[in-house]
Amino acid sequence: MSKDNVSRQDVMEALGTVLDPELGRDLVSLGMIKDLEVSGSTVRFTINLTTPACPLKTEIRQNALEAVQGVKGVEEIEIEMDADVPVGQRKSEHKNIRNVIAIASGKGGVGKSTVAVNVAVSLAEKGARVGLLDADIYGPNIPTMMGVDRLKGAEDKKIIPAESHCVKVMSIGFLVKPEQALIWRGPMLHSAIQQFITDVDWGELDYLVIDLPPGTGDVQLSLAQTLDIQGGVIVTLPQQVSLDDARRGMNMFKELNVPIFGVVENMSFLETPEGEKMDIFGTGGGEKLAEEAGVPFLGSIPIDPRVRKGGDLGVPVVISDPDAPVSKALDKVTEKIAARTSVIAVQQA
């Protein structure tokens, strides 16, 4: 075969040998190869990933490049990278929300909201359409951490969510005074949660990240009844007390038939200016918990004053200081969550 008559079939056969490592299938059977053009000795195509936060994007591109380079007659290859997040949400009335990710803990004070905020913003920074729902009715912190204090209004009997850092945000904190104490029983909580989903104009979302309240109760049950939650993430500290409560959070997800994406260990260590790592809350607890439960360990997040500062100022650390070690750790956690979400969605398709 001369360099002037490269066949599309040969190129597709070559690409059919390239696997998406997370999904365990080849790019062709997954429908990831788009807009293939062959012009003389030049081949152009797009790899359409299942998430813009794909942790293996560079590896997949390189493997595809090498596969096509092996096709006789090919001299030049142009590859575009894109993403189309698959629909994992099965409840037909909420198809505009493709995937729902719940961030949970068994107790308060472990940094669950910090993880939820930074995961949502990191996904948006990578090009995804993201919503963030503050489901902590009694202690809504998301408005402060996202730097917004009001909704955009209402249109056609729908609430228009606030928007910050390219993320759509909904919280009870927009509807009550900051100092107001809500003393609500289960039915009122259930009604509020349903309204946050059905009465809010979320538009088209690739991911809805939900910051769950501490514990296991009415809010978690209401969300599971309203949405198909793609997966849950457990946030814990390394210390034993936090781990005991995190186990309850895991059991809650199991009772609700929600897959557990994995465990995040927050405040894992404090690195001193001299480079010493201080294990203030113990060490290795989150990894041990994940191993015991047979779920992935998604990563360790170090203690860093920049996280607190970013939360207070409404500029999450992945934006305010993207090159900081804590930001890179949060980005890696985000990529692993996005990858697991894609796996579940493709399996359900």
C-alpha positions, 0 to 999 in steps of 0.5 A, a space after each residue: 500500500 502506498 502512502 497515498 491510499 491509507 484505508 479508513 478500515 486499517 486505521 479503525 482496526 488499529 484504534 480498535 487495539 487501544 483500550 480505555 484502561 478504566 472501562 476495559 474496552 477499546 476506543 472503537 467499540 466504546 464509540 470514542 473515535 469521532 470525525 475520522 478523516 484520511 487524506 493521503 498520508 494524513 489521518 485526523 480524528 477526535 478521541 471523545 472521552 467519557 469525562 473531561 477529567 479523565 486521569 488517563 487522557 495523556 496515556 490514551 492519546 499516546 497509545 492511539 498515536 502509536 497504534 495509528 503510526 503502525 498503519 502502513 502509509 501514515 505519515 502525519 497524525 492529528 488528534 483532537 481530545 474531547 469529552 461527552 459525559 455519559 448519562 448515568 441518571 436513570 430517573 427519566 424526569 431528571 435526565 438533564 442531570 447526567 450523573 449524581 455524586 454524593 459526598 458524605 461523612 459519618 460526622 461533622 468537621 472532617 472537611 466534607 464540604 471542602 472536598 465537595 466544593 473543590 471537586 465541583 470546581 475542579 470538574 468545572 475547570 476541566 470543562 464539565 457542566 457542574 451543579 453543587 447542591 448543599 443538602 446540609 439544611 441545618 448547617 449550610 456552608 456552601 454559599 460562603 465557600 463558593 463566594 455567593 450570597 443570593 440566587 439569580 431569581 426565578 423564571 417560569 416558576 423555576 428557581 435559577 441557581 446561583 453561579 460561581 466559578 462556573 458551577 451552579 449552586 443551590 443551598 437553603 442558605 440562600 433562602 433563610 437569614 444567616 443566623 436563622 435556626 431551622 427546626 424541621 422534622 422529616 417531612 419538611 426536610 423531604 419537601 425541601 430536598 425534592 424542591 431543590 431538585 425539581 423546582 430548580 432550573 439546573 439546565 444540562 449538567 454532566 455532574 451534580 455534586 451533593 454535599 450531604 449533611 453529617 450522619 445518616 438520616 432523612 436527607 440522605 433517604 430523601 435524595 436516594 428516593 428522588 435521584 439515582 445517585 451514581 456513587 458516594 464518596 466517604 470523607 474521613 480523618 485518619 483518627 479512630 473516632 472519625 473512622 468509626 463514623 465513616 463506617 456508618 456512612 459506608 453502611 448507609 450507602 450500602 443500605 440505599 444501594 448506592 455504589 461507594 466510589 471510595 474513601 478520601 482521607 482529609 487532613 492527613 498530615 501537616 508539612 512543616 517549612 522544614 519538610 517534616 510531615 506531622 501526623 496530627 490526627 494519626 496516619 493511614 486510617 483512611 487507607 485502612 478503612 478503604 481496604 477493609 471495605 473493599 473500596 478504592 482509596 481515592 487519596 490523602 489531602 494534607 492540612 494546608 492553611 490555604 484551604 481554610 483561607 480559600 473557603 473563608 474568602 469564597 475562592 476554593 484552593 484549586 482556583 486560588 492556588 492551583 499549583 499547591 500540593 493540596 490542590 494537586 491532591 484534590 485534582 487527583 481525587 476529582 479525576 478518580 471520582 470522574 473515572 469511577 462515575 464513567 465506569 458506572 454510567 457505561 455499565 448501566 447504559 
